[in-house]
Amino acid sequence: VYLAASKWIERRPLDEFQTNRMLPEGVAGLILGFVLFSVVMAILWTLSVYHPGGRGTTHGLAIGLMLALCSGVMEEILFRGLLFRVSAKVLGTWGALLLTAVFFGAAHAFNPGATFSSSLAIALEAGILLGAAYAATTRLWLPIGLHIAWNFTEGPICGMSVSGGTMGGDLLRGSINGPRILTGGQFGPEASIVAVLVCLVAALYFILRIVKLRRAEPPVWSKSAAPTSVP
């Protein structure tokens, strides 16, 4: 539907899906998503919050991968490819980044175990990071890969709750115990302050890239306020 609407309704080129950037940016996103969540779990382990329980099973990994693919692709198209791209034309890049982060956090507010703090965590870590990754590249491959790998590493690989739900599979068994601010409670480690800080550090890199590459689009009122040259 998105591809058809872009072609026949908006009548524009699909720059966010440039095929020549699919492999390098998609793979980079997969690696980054895996590394970021692994860092989160490593920090929780160091803090004696995560307790590894040995090797689990490969059963359910395929289903978990399919769920990660579906959520990663659909949510990135909706929140970054559609909402971010369109709102940036009015609010500018920074306004769109904040708006989509708020909506992304709110979209997870009704998940099992969700609280105000978990929605805030999702908005700050995922909403800001994924939006900045999209704005820095102007394509969806990097945030899609990042989103898929984060969910797949958290659920099927580490056996943790993903936004309060289960995705099937637990290649590595373990448990987390400690204060909610570190464990994320029933919602899962992505509601942990550790995940928020790790992802904000990564987001800062992309934000600096946006500034360096001058890819920040100004808000519409800034454009209209700009002085016109007199011939």
Backbone as CSV, one residue per row, in Angstrom:
resi,resn,N_x,N_y,N_z,CA_x,CA_y,CA_z,C_x,C_y,C_z
1,VAL,0.835,-1.204,0.000,0.000,0.000,0.000,0.873,1.258,0.000
2,TYR,1.913,1.244,0.806,2.810,2.403,0.896,3.486,2.666,-0.445
3,LEU,3.995,1.617,-1.066,4.684,1.769,-2.351,3.719,2.260,-3.426
4,ALA,2.502,1.707,-3.428,1.510,2.101,-4.425,1.082,3.551,-4.224
5,ALA,0.860,3.943,-2.958,0.438,5.311,-2.672,1.527,6.311,-3.054
6,SER,2.782,5.950,-2.800,3.892,6.845,-3.138,3.988,7.048,-4.650
7,LYS,3.715,5.990,-5.398,3.863,6.052,-6.849,2.682,6.730,-7.528
8,TRP,1.451,6.363,-7.126,0.270,6.821,-7.860,-0.483,7.968,-7.204
9,ILE,-0.279,8.203,-5.909,-0.962,9.316,-5.247,0.000,10.484,-5.045
10,GLU,1.129,10.218,-4.372,2.111,11.289,-4.174,2.898,11.585,-5.438
11,ARG,3.024,10.578,-6.302,3.753,10.709,-7.567,5.169,11.248,-7.343
12,ARG,5.915,10.492,-6.538,7.270,10.916,-6.202,8.209,9.714,-6.263
13,PRO,9.498,9.945,-6.424,10.456,8.832,-6.390,10.613,8.299,-4.975
14,LEU,10.820,7.001,-4.843,10.956,6.364,-3.530,12.419,6.428,-3.071
15,ASP,12.858,7.625,-2.725,14.246,7.802,-2.311,14.567,7.032,-1.038
16,GLU,13.566,6.846,-0.151,13.810,6.141,1.100,14.018,4.646,0.908
17,PHE,13.753,4.151,-0.310,13.954,2.738,-0.614,14.922,2.551,-1.785
18,GLN,15.965,3.354,-1.828,16.963,3.207,-2.885,17.596,1.820,-2.808
19,THR,17.434,1.046,-3.878,17.875,-0.349,-3.839,19.386,-0.501,-3.746
20,ASN,20.149,0.461,-4.263,21.606,0.323,-4.220,22.163,0.521,-2.812
21,ARG,21.334,1.017,-1.867,21.772,1.196,-0.492,21.164,0.160,0.454
22,MET,20.360,-0.726,-0.087,19.669,-1.700,0.755,20.650,-2.603,1.499
23,LEU,21.603,-3.175,0.805,22.530,-4.124,1.431,23.449,-3.465,2.456
24,PRO,24.210,-2.412,2.085,25.138,-1.845,3.081,24.430,-1.244,4.291
25,GLU,23.345,-0.505,4.066,22.666,0.143,5.193,21.815,-0.841,5.977
26,GLY,21.216,-1.811,5.284,20.436,-2.825,5.980,21.306,-3.688,6.882
27,VAL,22.450,-4.116,6.368,23.385,-4.923,7.162,23.943,-4.109,8.321
28,ALA,24.270,-2.840,8.062,24.776,-1.972,9.130,23.740,-1.841,10.244
29,GLY,22.466,-1.724,9.870,21.403,-1.640,10.859,21.272,-2.917,11.664
30,LEU,21.381,-4.053,11.003,21.302,-5.340,11.703,22.432,-5.485,12.717
31,ILE,23.633,-5.126,12.289,24.791,-5.219,13.185,24.632,-4.262,14.364
32,LEU,24.206,-3.044,14.075,24.066,-2.045,15.131,22.991,-2.448,16.144
33,GLY,21.874,-2.957,15.658,20.816,-3.384,16.568,21.264,-4.505,17.482
34,PHE,21.996,-5.462,16.913,22.515,-6.575,17.708,23.527,-6.083,18.746
35,VAL,24.418,-5.203,18.316,25.465,-4.707,19.219,24.856,-3.880,20.348
36,LEU,23.914,-3.009,20.027,23.332,-2.137,21.048,22.632,-2.934,22.140
37,PHE,21.808,-3.925,21.738,21.120,-4.677,22.781,22.090,-5.576,23.535
38,SER,23.108,-6.081,22.863,24.116,-6.887,23.543,24.852,-6.060,24.586
39,VAL,25.118,-4.798,24.269,25.765,-3.901,25.230,24.864,-3.686,26.441
40,VAL,23.562,-3.514,26.185,22.604,-3.354,27.288,22.653,-4.557,28.221
41,MET,22.617,-5.764,27.652,22.619,-6.972,28.468,23.957,-7.158,29.180
42,ALA,25.042,-6.756,28.526,26.359,-6.862,29.154,26.455,-5.939,30.370
43,ILE,25.898,-4.738,30.249,25.908,-3.805,31.381,25.046,-4.340,32.516
44,LEU,23.862,-4.881,32.181,22.991,-5.449,33.211,23.654,-6.651,33.891
45,TRP,24.421,-7.399,33.141,25.163,-8.531,33.707,26.226,-8.013,34.677
46,THR,26.946,-6.964,34.253,27.968,-6.374,35.101,27.376,-5.837,36.406
47,LEU,26.150,-5.333,36.322,25.469,-4.781,37.496,24.772,-5.860,38.325
48,SER,24.975,-7.129,37.934,24.360,-8.278,38.624,22.835,-8.233,38.565
49,VAL,22.318,-7.665,37.491,20.871,-7.625,37.266,20.460,-8.760,36.328
50,TYR,21.300,-9.007,35.319,21.050,-10.118,34.394,21.852,-11.320,34.841
51,HIS,21.170,-12.475,34.909,21.819,-13.706,35.354,21.689,-14.760,34.258
52,PRO,22.763,-15.007,33.497,22.705,-16.007,32.427,22.365,-17.385,32.977
53,GLY,21.589,-18.133,32.190,21.172,-19.465,32.618,21.602,-20.561,31.678
54,GLY,22.554,-20.269,30.801,23.049,-21.285,29.883,22.348,-21.261,28.544
55,ARG,22.666,-22.250,27.745,22.117,-22.343,26.389,20.665,-22.805,26.419
56,GLY,19.849,-22.210,25.562,18.437,-22.564,25.496,18.150,-23.481,24.322
57,THR,17.215,-23.078,23.484,16.807,-23.904,22.356,16.640,-23.060,21.107
58,THR,16.756,-23.688,19.963,16.545,-22.989,18.685,15.084,-23.051,18.270
59,HIS,14.289,-23.782,19.025,12.866,-23.893,18.699,12.188,-22.523,18.840
60,GLY,11.486,-22.125,17.831,10.785,-20.853,17.868,11.571,-19.691,17.292
61,LEU,12.836,-19.919,16.911,13.635,-18.825,16.359,13.072,-18.325,15.027
62,ALA,12.579,-19.248,14.200,12.037,-18.858,12.896,10.807,-17.967,13.064
63,ILE,9.933,-18.357,13.987,8.736,-17.550,14.243,9.132,-16.182,14.802
64,GLY,10.106,-16.190,15.718,10.587,-14.937,16.284,11.179,-14.025,15.228
65,LEU,11.905,-14.619,14.265,12.496,-13.830,13.191,11.415,-13.206,12.319
66,MET,10.382,-13.971,12.013,9.283,-13.454,11.190,8.571,-12.304,11.903
67,LEU,8.349,-12.448,13.196,7.707,-11.377,13.957,8.574,-10.126,13.993
68,ALA,9.885,-10.325,14.156,10.807,-9.189,14.168,10.830,-8.487,12.818
69,LEU,10.796,-9.278,11.742,10.772,-8.709,10.396,9.505,-7.894,10.173
70,CYS,8.371,-8.470,10.549,7.088,-7.793,10.333,7.010,-6.485,11.114
71,SER,7.350,-6.549,12.400,7.256,-5.338,13.221,8.259,-4.293,12.769
72,GLY,9.477,-4.726,12.436,10.495,-3.781,12.012,10.134,-3.064,10.728
73,VAL,9.677,-3.816,9.736,9.337,-3.224,8.439,8.093,-2.344,8.548
74,MET,7.031,-2.876,9.129,5.766,-2.126,9.173,5.855,-0.877,10.038
75,GLU,6.486,-0.989,11.206,6.564,0.171,12.096,7.465,1.257,11.528
76,GLU,8.542,0.865,10.852,9.421,1.883,10.270,8.776,2.579,9.088
77,ILE,8.025,1.835,8.281,7.295,2.467,7.183,6.270,3.455,7.734
78,LEU,5.551,3.043,8.766,4.504,3.896,9.331,5.071,5.126,10.032
79,PHE,6.025,4.908,10.950,6.499,6.011,11.784,7.583,6.857,11.120
80,ARG,8.498,6.257,10.394,9.550,7.028,9.775,9.244,7.332,8.301
81,GLY,8.866,6.329,7.541,8.615,6.553,6.119,7.418,7.441,5.855
82,LEU,6.411,7.374,6.695,5.201,8.170,6.488,5.138,9.363,7.450
83,LEU,4.999,9.088,8.755,4.781,10.162,9.720,5.961,11.127,9.800
84,PHE,7.173,10.602,9.905,8.354,11.467,10.006,8.532,12.270,8.725
85,ARG,8.484,11.609,7.602,8.737,12.267,6.320,7.742,13.392,6.056
86,VAL,6.473,13.130,6.323,5.449,14.137,6.054,5.502,15.275,7.070
87,SER,5.635,14.937,8.354,5.651,15.978,9.389,6.887,16.859,9.292
88,ALA,7.992,16.306,8.769,9.214,17.096,8.630,9.027,18.248,7.657
89,LYS,8.127,18.096,6.701,7.862,19.162,5.731,7.203,20.364,6.396
90,VAL,6.532,20.121,7.539,5.864,21.199,8.263,6.674,21.620,9.493
91,LEU,7.076,20.625,10.295,7.741,20.908,11.573,9.251,20.968,11.463
92,GLY,9.791,20.566,10.331,11.236,20.467,10.202,11.731,19.149,10.779
93,THR,12.989,18.851,10.580,13.560,17.582,11.035,13.473,17.406,12.537
94,TRP,13.842,18.436,13.304,13.866,18.300,14.761,12.450,18.205,15.325
95,GLY,11.530,18.945,14.764,10.138,18.842,15.203,9.563,17.478,14.891
96,ALA,9.874,16.951,13.702,9.399,15.627,13.319,10.015,14.551,14.194
97,LEU,11.273,14.752,14.581,11.952,13.782,15.438,11.248,13.685,16.787
98,LEU,10.903,14.822,17.360,10.211,14.833,18.649,8.792,14.286,18.520
99,LEU,8.090,14.700,17.477,6.708,14.257,17.291,6.622,12.750,17.125
100,THR,7.435,12.191,16.245,7.370,10.752,15.997,7.847,9.953,17.199
101,ALA,8.783,10.512,17.973,9.235,9.820,19.181,8.088,9.720,20.182
102,VAL,7.341,10.808,20.340,6.195,10.803,21.255,5.142,9.797,20.792
103,PHE,4.824,9.807,19.519,3.825,8.879,18.990,4.298,7.430,19.093
104,PHE,5.598,7.213,18.897,6.128,5.854,18.977,6.031,5.329,20.401
105,GLY,6.336,6.179,21.372,6.197,5.786,22.767,4.748,5.537,23.124
106,ALA,3.847,6.417,22.654,2.422,6.274,22.942,1.850,5.008,22.314
107,ALA,2.383,4.605,21.163,1.890,3.405,20.491,2.173,2.139,21.284
108,HIS,3.130,2.207,22.211,3.476,1.049,23.040,2.872,1.155,24.450
109,ALA,2.012,2.147,24.640,1.467,2.393,25.981,0.446,1.348,26.417
110,PHE,-0.093,0.589,25.455,-1.112,-0.396,25.792,-0.583,-1.829,25.738
111,ASN,0.732,-1.965,25.618,1.342,-3.296,25.629,1.299,-3.880,27.033
112,PRO,1.401,-5.199,27.159,1.425,-5.817,28.496,2.553,-5.259,29.354
113,GLY,2.235,-4.892,30.589,3.244,-4.390,31.506,3.670,-2.960,31.262
114,ALA,2.993,-2.280,30.325,3.385,-0.909,29.993,3.035,0.058,31.119
115,THR,3.901,1.028,31.318,3.688,2.101,32.286,4.082,3.407,31.606
116,PHE,3.886,4.494,32.309,4.313,5.787,31.752,5.821,5.788,31.511
117,SER,6.569,5.211,32.452,8.026,5.190,32.316,8.479,4.324,31.145
118,SER,7.779,3.216,30.882,8.158,2.363,29.745,7.870,3.069,28.424
119,SER,6.748,3.801,28.358,6.428,4.553,27.139,7.437,5.671,26.927
120,LEU,7.849,6.320,28.016,8.864,7.372,27.927,10.191,6.788,27.463
121,ALA,10.528,5.602,27.981,11.771,4.940,27.583,11.764,4.613,26.100
122,ILE,10.652,4.076,25.603,10.540,3.743,24.185,10.661,4.999,23.327
123,ALA,10.008,6.076,23.768,10.072,7.331,23.020,11.508,7.846,22.935
124,LEU,12.227,7.802,24.057,13.586,8.347,24.105,14.585,7.464,23.378
125,GLU,14.528,6.150,23.647,15.571,5.285,23.074,15.283,4.913,21.625
126,ALA,14.080,4.355,21.375,13.760,3.889,20.032,13.263,5.018,19.140
127,GLY,12.356,5.847,19.659,11.812,6.917,18.843,12.875,7.882,18.355
128,ILE,13.753,8.309,19.259,14.819,9.239,18.879,15.864,8.550,18.013
129,LEU,16.296,7.360,18.411,17.356,6.655,17.678,16.927,6.316,16.257
130,LEU,15.768,5.702,16.102,15.315,5.280,14.777,15.009,6.481,13.882
131,GLY,14.433,7.524,14.481,14.168,8.722,13.701,15.452,9.395,13.238
132,ALA,16.430,9.459,14.126,17.710,10.070,13.767,18.440,9.243,12.714
133,ALA,18.342,7.917,12.809,18.976,7.045,11.818,18.366,7.257,10.444
134,TYR,17.052,7.448,10.418,16.377,7.714,9.144,16.779,9.077,8.586
135,ALA,16.758,10.106,9.426,17.075,11.454,8.962,18.524,11.574,8.514
136,ALA,19.416,10.827,9.166,20.839,10.905,8.820,21.126,10.286,7.460
137,THR,20.342,9.266,7.082,20.569,8.588,5.810,19.535,8.967,4.750
138,THR,18.384,9.485,5.178,17.218,9.778,4.331,16.651,8.522,3.688
139,ARG,17.008,7.375,4.250,16.489,6.092,3.753,16.042,5.228,4.930
140,LEU,15.222,4.218,4.629,14.639,3.387,5.676,15.439,2.130,5.983
141,TRP,16.424,1.808,5.164,17.127,0.531,5.347,17.821,0.432,6.699
142,LEU,18.497,1.490,7.127,19.217,1.456,8.404,18.268,1.310,9.592
143,PRO,17.224,2.143,9.730,16.308,1.948,10.860,15.546,0.628,10.815
144,ILE,15.224,0.134,9.626,14.546,-1.163,9.534,15.451,-2.265,10.059
145,GLY,16.707,-2.287,9.597,17.645,-3.300,10.060,17.898,-3.206,11.548
146,LEU,18.031,-1.989,12.049,18.272,-1.764,13.473,17.086,-2.268,14.302
147,HIS,15.892,-1.935,13.868,14.667,-2.334,14.568,14.519,-3.854,14.610
148,ILE,14.744,-4.499,13.476,14.630,-5.958,13.393,15.630,-6.640,14.323
149,ALA,16.894,-6.209,14.247,17.943,-6.863,15.027,17.760,-6.638,16.521
150,TRP,17.322,-5.451,16.917,17.084,-5.164,18.338,16.025,-6.110,18.885
151,ASN,14.878,-6.194,18.198,13.789,-7.069,18.658,14.194,-8.540,18.670
152,PHE,14.900,-8.957,17.625,15.280,-10.364,17.521,16.308,-10.731,18.590
153,THR,17.235,-9.827,18.863,18.242,-10.096,19.897,17.605,-10.116,21.274
154,GLU,16.700,-9.188,21.517,16.056,-9.112,22.826,15.167,-10.317,23.099
155,GLY,14.362,-10.711,22.112,13.413,-11.800,22.321,13.969,-13.185,22.038
156,PRO,13.988,-13.598,20.764,14.402,-14.964,20.421,15.812,-15.346,20.855
157,ILE,16.748,-14.407,20.874,18.120,-14.761,21.258,18.300,-14.746,22.774
158,CYS,17.927,-13.633,23.407,18.147,-13.507,24.853,16.963,-13.983,25.690
159,GLY,15.828,-14.239,25.073,14.672,-14.736,25.811,14.015,-13.718,26.712
160,MET,14.198,-12.427,26.422,13.597,-11.373,27.222,12.253,-10.948,26.620
161,SER,11.435,-10.275,27.415,10.180,-9.704,26.918,10.492,-8.583,25.945
162,VAL,9.746,-8.534,24.847,9.902,-7.474,23.856,8.678,-6.576,23.943
163,SER,8.860,-5.403,24.490,7.742,-4.467,24.698,6.591,-5.130,25.431
164,GLY,6.920,-5.939,26.426,5.917,-6.585,27.253,5.403,-7.900,26.734
165,GLY,5.760,-8.271,25.514,5.271,-9.519,24.920,6.392,-10.497,24.645
166,THR,6.025,-11.670,24.155,7.004,-12.699,23.806,6.989,-12.909,22.302
167,MET,8.150,-13.254,21.756,8.260,-13.462,20.320,8.577,-14.912,19.981
168,GLY,8.764,-15.747,21.008,9.106,-17.143,20.763,10.606,-17.339,20.693
169,GLY,11.065,-18.454,21.266,12.489,-18.775,21.231,13.253,-18.144,22.371
170,ASP,14.276,-18.843,22.819,15.201,-18.305,23.814,16.513,-19.047,23.644
171,LEU,17.308,-18.574,22.683,18.579,-19.220,22.390,19.493,-19.198,23.606
172,LEU,19.418,-18.107,24.371,20.179,-17.991,25.612,19.191,-17.824,26.755
173,ARG,19.304,-18.672,27.752,18.388,-18.580,28.879,18.999,-17.729,29.981
174,GLY,18.147,-17.020,30.659,18.619,-16.182,31.751,17.455,-15.452,32.384
175,SER,17.742,-14.720,33.423,16.705,-13.968,34.125,17.273,-12.630,34.565
176,ILE,16.393,-11.681,34.815,16.820,-10.386,35.321,16.073,-10.097,36.618
177,ASN,16.812,-9.651,37.599,16.248,-9.337,38.910,16.896,-8.077,39.446
178,GLY,16.079,-7.218,40.025,16.606,-5.975,40.567,15.567,-4.890,40.517
179,PRO,15.966,-3.656,40.755,15.023,-2.540,40.723,14.448,-2.338,39.324
180,ARG,13.201,-1.911,39.266,12.501,-1.760,37.999,13.221,-0.812,37.047
181,ILE,13.873,0.206,37.596,14.557,1.160,36.741,15.672,0.504,35.938
182,LEU,16.203,-0.624,36.441,17.247,-1.358,35.731,16.691,-2.526,34.917
183,THR,15.667,-3.198,35.437,15.134,-4.379,34.752,14.085,-4.043,33.701
184,GLY,13.384,-2.931,33.889,12.287,-2.603,32.989,10.989,-3.269,33.377
185,GLY,11.035,-4.087,34.439,9.829,-4.767,34.903,9.297,-5.757,33.887
186,GLN,7.993,-5.940,33.870,7.359,-6.888,32.954,7.532,-6.469,31.503
187,PHE,7.720,-5.185,31.278,7.840,-4.677,29.907,9.098,-5.187,29.220
188,GLY,10.140,-5.451,30.008,11.389,-5.941,29.436,12.526,-4.946,29.559
189,PRO,13.759,-5.379,29.275,14.942,-4.540,29.458,14.946,-3.253,28.657
190,GLU,14.144,-3.177,27.583,14.161,-1.945,26.808,13.505,-0.788,27.561
191,ALA,12.837,-1.086,28.678,12.308,-0.026,29.539,13.298,0.332,30.639
192,SER,14.476,-0.262,30.580,15.527,0.004,31.562,16.234,1.316,31.260
193,ILE,16.671,2.003,32.283,17.440,3.234,32.102,18.734,2.953,31.347
194,VAL,19.237,1.733,31.475,20.457,1.345,30.762,20.223,1.377,29.259
195,ALA,19.111,0.813,28.810,18.784,0.812,27.383,18.587,2.224,26.871
196,VAL,17.942,3.058,27.669,17.711,4.450,27.276,19.034,5.169,27.043
197,LEU,19.957,5.030,27.979,21.238,5.725,27.870,22.080,5.193,26.712
198,VAL,22.104,3.877,26.541,22.879,3.282,25.441,22.359,3.777,24.092
199,CYS,21.046,3.774,23.930,20.457,4.183,22.658,20.588,5.683,22.415
200,LEU,20.531,6.483,23.475,20.693,7.923,23.308,22.113,8.279,22.868
201,VAL,23.085,7.510,23.343,24.464,7.721,22.883,24.568,7.445,21.384
202,ALA,23.950,6.350,20.946,23.948,6.022,19.518,23.177,7.073,18.731
203,ALA,22.056,7.544,19.283,21.254,8.562,18.607,22.032,9.860,18.442
204,LEU,22.839,10.194,19.447,23.643,11.412,19.382,24.584,11.377,18.183
205,TYR,25.128,10.197,17.891,26.014,10.064,16.722,25.260,10.431,15.447
206,PHE,24.054,9.909,15.294,23.278,10.188,14.086,22.837,11.648,14.031
207,ILE,22.522,12.220,15.181,22.134,13.630,15.214,23.304,14.507,14.757
208,LEU,24.505,14.177,15.209,25.689,14.922,14.771,25.921,14.742,13.275
209,ARG,25.601,13.547,12.754,25.724,13.306,11.311,24.734,14.166,10.533
210,ILE,23.523,14.296,11.068,22.509,15.133,10.414,23.007,16.564,10.296
211,VAL,23.586,17.064,11.391,24.102,18.435,11.398,25.289,18.569,10.454
212,LYS,26.208,17.608,10.522,27.413,17.675,9.684,27.080,17.623,8.202
213,LEU,26.132,16.758,7.834,25.759,16.600,6.428,24.712,17.619,5.992
214,ARG,24.278,18.470,6.919,23.284,19.510,6.644,21.992,18.911,6.079
215,ARG,21.531,17.881,6.739,20.307,17.215,6.308,19.101,17.580,7.171
216,ALA,19.280,18.566,8.033,18.162,19.010,8.876,17.276,19.950,8.067
217,GLU,16.040,19.529,7.862,15.084,20.346,7.122,14.460,21.380,8.057
218,PRO,14.403,22.654,7.653,13.822,23.675,8.528,12.294,23.574,8.545
219,PRO,11.649,24.080,9.596,10.178,24.078,9.639,9.613,25.027,8.589
220,VAL,8.356,24.830,8.252,7.745,25.597,7.169,7.690,27.082,7.493
221,TRP,7.505,27.453,8.783,7.439,28.870,9.125,8.799,29.548,8.985
222,SER,9.869,28.770,9.122,11.203,29.324,8.930,11.442,29.629,7.458
223,LYS,10.930,28.747,6.604,11.072,28.962,5.163,10.304,30.200,4.728
224,SER,9.073,30.327,5.244,8.233,31.457,4.834,8.757,32.780,5.360
225,ALA,9.512,32.708,6.483,10.041,33.926,7.089,11.327,34.394,6.419
226,ALA,11.911,33.523,5.596,13.174,33.866,4.953,12.971,35.032,3.987
227,PRO,13.866,36.013,3.974,13.718,37.158,3.079,13.862,36.756,1.617
228,THR,13.072,37.358,0.769,13.141,37.062,-0.670,14.068,38.064,-1.327
229,SER,14.814,37.564,-2.279,15.757,38.444,-2.972,15.017,39.311,-3.993
230,VAL,15.497,40.516,-4.173,14.892,41.439,-5.139,15.722,41.436,-6.411
231,PRO,15.118,41.137,-7.553,15.893,41.100,-8.788,16.407,42.481,-9.177
